[in-house]
């Protein structure tokens, strides 16, 4: 690498190889750091590898939807969910009746 042979820093290398007079300077230094790391780890062949795009799903952890549940488990969960909804509605109505009765009793006392 020319940078190593001439003992250039990242910024000096950017000035040597990119035209930075066009205005805002992108993060060329970070790109050079990446290339240097690849070069040191894999050699010149590492820089020739095509690494564009997303990594395949097989290489990473699986994200997104969880795996399908067993049909019986799914049906049990749906039934439990319905039972809990009904219980919740019942308790709301019971609470409303108790409050109504308490209000009526408090009105009678006054």
C-alpha positions, 0 to 999 in steps of 0.5 A, a space after each residue: 500500500 502506498 500509504 504504508 510505503 510513504 508513511 502517510 496518515 489517513 488525511 494525507 492519503 485522502 488529499 493525495 487520491 481524492 479531489 476534496 476541493 468540490 465542497 463537503 468532504 465525505 468520510 474518506 478517512 473511514 473508508 481508508 481505515 476499512 480498506 487498511 483493515 481488510 488489507 492487513 487481515 486478508 491481504 490484497 486478495 481481500 480487497 478484490 472480493 465483491 462484498 456488496 449488498 446485504 448478507 444472506 439470511 443463512 449467515 445471520 440470526 433469523 429475524 422477523 416472524 417467529 416460527 409457526 406454532 403447533 395447531 393445537 397450541 394455537 387453538 388453545 391460545 385463541 380459546 384462552 384469549 377469548 376466555 380472558 376477554 370475556 372475563 375482563 368484560 364481566 369484571 368491568 360490568 360488575 365494577 360498574 354495577 358496584 359503583 352504581 350501587 355505591 352511588 345510590 347508597 351515598 345519595 340515600 344517606 345525604 
